[in-house]
């Protein structure tokens, strides 16, 4: 199961969480993994939702299934 690292760019869509299905899918820049206890296979990510021009538009903490993330390594 892939786990993103700080600095990674991640596509968050329906496979990671139903709240990001269809038009609600986002690109997300990970800044940290809070490390909070959770269910097996799920993780919390802290970072920035990115806009159309790849600018940070909102800082968020999201709860997702790690296996459903599409990770673009940037380091």
Secondary structure, 3 states (H helix, E strand, C coil): CCCCCCCCEEEECCCCCHHHCHHHCEEEEEEECCCCCCCCCEEEEEEEEECCCCCEEEEEEEEEEHHHCEEECCC
